[in-house]
């Protein structure tokens, strides 16, 4: 099956949701939540957006508790730099900005697509807001 460009865009919008992460006193990073990686977890996160939390630091990872309780879903103990994951043990959203691997298995839910380097400067306790990027503001 060959998809036309509008059909491809529609399919991408159903499987990938662009988000921005607003980091107190540092700026904004962008990413995307990708449904097929962990569909139930991603859906639960999307229903709660916008989410606000206070950063905790662990090696080259930022994490913060979010109001979602999920179990393991396609969980893994290895991640790539730039991965966004949900940590079932801590009910937390994690951003892996370096070579650090998870403390315990995580559900991968997406990736950072812009300004990953901002996370290297995040201080413990900094406020982070995660929200959807509205379609009209997405750059083509």
N, C-alpha and C positions, 0 to 999 in steps of 0.2 A: 504494500500500500504506500503510495506517495502522497505526502501531505502538502497542501499549498501553504504559502507563508502565513496567511491569517489562521489556518488550522493549526500550524506548528506553534504560533504564538499563543493560541488558546490552550493547547495541550501543555505548553510550558507553564502557563499561568495556573493551571490546575495542579501541577506537580511541584512547582517551585514558587515560593512566596518571598519576594524581596523584603528585607527588613533593614532597619537602621538601629545602631546601638549608640546612644548618646551618653558620653562619658563625662561626668562632672569635671569641669575645668580643663578638659583636654580636647574635646571635639567629638566628631562622629565617625563611626566606622559603618560599613555596609556589609550585608551578608545575604544569605538566602536559606530558608528552611526548605528541605527537600523531602516531600511526603514519602516516597518509596523507601527511604532509608529506615524509617520507623513510623509507619502511618498513624498508629494510635497516639504515639507520643507527640508527633508534630501537630496532629489535630487538636490535642489537648492544649498545647502551647498557643496555637493560633486562636483558640477560643478565649484565652485569657489576656491576649495582647490588648493594650500596652501593659508590660510588666516592668516593675521597678524593683531594684535590689541594691544591696551594699556589697561591694567587692570584697572577696577574701582572696588571698594569694597562696598558691602552692607551687613552688618551683617556677616553671614557665607556663602557668595556667592561672586564669582568673575564673572564679566561680561565685555564684550567689544563689541563695535560696529563692525558689519561685513557688507560687501557690498551686502546685500540681503534685499529685501522688501517683506515680506510675511504677510498674515493675519493669523487669528486664524485657526489652523488645529488640531482637537482633543485636543484643549487647556484645561488646568487644572490649578487650583489654589493650588494644593498640589503636592509635589515632595518628593522623598526619597533622603537620603544622597548619593552622588555620581552621581546624575542625571546631564546629559548634556541637556540643553533646549535652544530653541530659544524664545526670548522675542519680540513679534510683536510690542509692544508699543515703544521699544527702538532700534529696528533692531539690537539686540545684542545676542551673544552667552553667555550662563550662565552656570557656574559650581557651583553646590550646594555641598559644602564640609562639611556642618554641618546640624543643625536642622532647619535652616532658610527656610521659605516658600516664594514663589515669591511675589513681590510687586503687580503684576497683573498677570492674566493667561498667561501661557507659553505653547509652543508646545514642548513636550518631544521628543528629537531626539536621545538619546543614554545614555551611562553611562561610567563613569571612571572605568577602570578595574585594574589599577596598579598605585601606588604612589599617591593616593588621598590626603595623608597627606601633600604633597608639597604645596597645595593651601592655607594651613593655614599660610604659610610664605610669600605669594605673597604681594608685596607692591604696592600701587596705582601708576599707570604709568608704571609698568613693562611690557616689551614686551612679548607677547605670540604668538607663531606661531602654527597653527594647520595644520597638513599635513597627507596624507594617509601613512600608513605603507605599503611598497611594499611587495607583497606576499612572495618573497624570504627571507624577514627578519622576517616574522611571525614565532614565535616559536610554534611547534606542541606539 
